[in-house]
Amino acid sequence: MPLAKGAGIFATTRSPNTIMQEMLAQLDFRAEGEAYPSTLQRDETLLFLLDAL
């Protein structure tokens, strides 16, 4: 990710959004921790991390 300039990046997505989870995995993001309740939606939220290069 050129714009990250060597820094780590995080992303969140709703648990039923499997397409986004697959996209993040293809970009080498990894799921971290456990799903947690969303304050805005009924679904749980997942955290994904991309390590700094």
N, C-alpha and C positions, 0 to 999 in steps of 0.2 A: 504494500500500500504506500505509494510514493508520498502522499500528503501527510502521512503519519511521521515521516522523517525519523524513523528508528524508535518511536515511542510505542508503547502497548496501546491497544484499542479494546473497548468493551462494547457489547451490543446486548440488548434485551429483546425478547420476543415472547408472545403469549404461547402457552403450552400447546394449544391445538394448531398452531401455525407451523406445520411440518415442512412446508415448502421453504420458509425462511430458515428453519433449522438446518435443512439440507444445504441451502446456499451458504450459510455460515460455515458449515463443515467443509464444503468444497474450497472455501477461502482460508482454511486452516485454523478457524476459530474452534475452541473447545468449550464444551459445557462445563461450568464450574458451580459447585455447591448444589443446593436443592431448590426446587421450585418454591416460590413464595407467593402469597396472595397479592393480587393487584388491588390498589385502592380505587381504580377507575373502572375495572371490568370484573366480571365473574370468574374469568379464567385466571390461572396462575401464571406467573412471569418466570422466565428462565434467563439466566445470565450466561453469556458467552464471552470468552477472552481470546485475544490474539496477542501472543507474547511479542515483546520488542525484539527487533533484530539486532 
